[in-house]
Amino acid sequence: RRRRRRPRTHWTFPVVSGREEKMILYLLVLNLFVAAMDNDSKCQHSWTPENIRGCGIDDDGNLHWVFNRNTGRCFYYYDCGEGGKETDFSSEDECLQTCNPITDGRCEKPFYDADYTLCEGDDSAVAYAHYGRKCIGICDGDARGKFFDTQQQCEEACRVPLE
């Protein structure tokens, strides 16, 4: 007697390499992390200095940080005795890490300005300097590819504070 074969109910895929499997897992975890951050109610607002109604007096108020979803940036205001808002953070770092973390590795690279020729204007590359939280132009040709191509790329990726 011939045995009847059952129809296939699932598909199999070729086995991926260990490196590919790690990359897939990394991307899945990253997506879960971003989805979880997106649900934080403190990150859903678009506060601006105009609509936050802080007291504006540096010496008399309590410092609070809020996130602006439209700009992807955090800014501070001073609260004069009202206790702040539910959407406040205690520091800029807490605000950024919760709502808009830096994911570009070039922002974490150590940068020592003594190792490069600094310049403005015709830059070969732009690096993020942690000590001043700003992006700096570099004129050395060997810096190209190690850092950012433009000032704007650096400022957006590394969340340089608005001045």
C-alpha positions in Angstrom: 0.0 0.0 0.0 1.1 3.5 -0.8 1.1 6.0 2.0 -0.6 9.2 1.3 1.5 12.3 1.9 0.1 15.1 4.0 0.1 18.6 2.4 2.7 21.0 3.7 1.4 23.4 6.3 4.6 25.4 6.8 7.5 26.6 4.8 11.1 26.3 5.7 13.8 28.7 4.8 17.5 28.1 4.2 19.5 28.5 7.4 21.2 31.8 7.8 24.7 32.3 9.0 25.5 33.2 12.6 26.4 36.7 11.5 23.1 37.2 9.6 21.1 35.7 12.6 22.8 38.2 15.0 22.0 41.1 12.6 18.3 40.0 12.4 18.1 39.7 16.2 19.7 43.1 16.6 17.2 44.7 14.2 14.3 43.0 15.9 15.4 44.3 19.3 16.1 47.7 17.9 12.5 47.8 16.5 11.1 46.7 19.9 13.1 49.4 21.7 11.9 52.1 19.3 8.3 51.0 19.6 8.5 51.0 23.4 10.0 54.5 23.3 7.3 55.8 21.0 4.7 54.8 23.6 6.2 57.0 26.4 3.6 59.7 26.9 6.4 62.2 27.8 7.6 61.9 24.3 4.3 62.5 22.5 4.1 66.3 23.0 5.5 69.1 20.9 6.3 71.7 23.6 8.0 74.9 22.6 9.4 77.7 24.7 6.4 79.8 23.6 3.7 77.3 24.8 5.3 76.0 28.0 4.7 79.1 30.0 7.7 78.9 32.3 8.5 81.8 34.5 11.6 82.6 32.5 13.7 83.6 35.5 16.8 81.4 35.8 17.4 82.2 39.5 14.0 81.8 41.0 12.6 78.7 39.2 13.1 75.0 39.3 14.8 73.6 36.1 12.7 71.1 34.0 13.3 69.5 30.7 10.6 68.7 28.0 10.6 67.0 24.6 9.5 68.5 21.3 8.4 65.6 19.0 8.4 67.8 15.9 12.1 68.8 16.3 13.3 65.7 18.1 15.0 67.9 20.7 14.7 68.6 24.4 14.7 72.1 25.9 14.5 73.4 29.4 12.3 75.9 31.2 12.0 77.2 34.7 8.9 76.5 36.8 8.1 79.1 39.5 6.5 77.0 42.2 3.9 75.1 40.2 5.8 71.8 40.4 6.2 71.3 36.6 4.3 69.1 34.3 3.8 65.3 33.9 5.8 65.4 30.8 8.9 66.9 32.5 12.3 65.2 32.8 14.9 66.0 35.4 17.8 66.3 33.0 18.5 66.8 29.3 20.2 63.3 29.2 17.1 61.6 30.7 14.9 63.4 28.1 17.1 62.5 25.1 17.7 58.9 26.2 14.0 58.3 26.7 12.6 60.1 23.6 15.4 60.4 21.1 18.5 58.3 21.8 21.6 58.7 19.8 22.0 55.5 17.6 24.8 56.6 15.3 28.2 55.2 16.4 30.0 58.1 14.9 28.7 60.3 17.8 30.3 57.9 20.3 33.8 57.9 18.6 36.5 59.5 20.6 37.6 62.7 19.0 40.7 64.5 20.0 41.1 67.8 18.2 44.9 67.6 18.7 44.9 64.7 16.2 43.4 66.7 13.4 43.6 70.0 11.6 40.5 72.0 12.5 38.9 74.4 10.0 35.7 76.1 9.1 34.1 76.2 5.6 35.8 73.8 3.3 35.7 70.8 5.6 36.8 67.3 4.6 34.7 65.9 7.4 32.8 66.9 10.5 33.3 65.3 13.9 31.2 65.4 17.1 33.2 66.7 20.1 31.8 65.4 23.4 33.5 68.0 25.5 31.6 70.9 24.0 28.6 69.0 22.6 29.2 70.4 19.2 30.2 69.4 15.7 33.6 70.6 14.5 35.0 70.8 10.9 38.2 68.8 10.1 40.4 69.6 7.1 42.4 66.4 7.1 41.7 64.2 4.1 42.2 61.0 6.1 39.2 62.0 8.3 36.7 61.5 5.4 34.7 58.4 6.0 35.5 58.2 9.7 33.1 61.0 10.7 30.2 63.0 9.0 30.2 64.6 5.6 28.3 67.7 6.6 27.7 69.9 9.7 23.9 69.2 9.4 24.4 65.4 9.4 26.5 65.6 12.5 24.1 68.0 14.4 21.0 65.9 13.6 22.6 62.5 14.3 24.3 63.6 17.6 21.5 65.8 18.8 23.5 68.9 19.2 21.6 71.3 21.5 19.9 74.2 19.9 21.5 77.5 20.8 
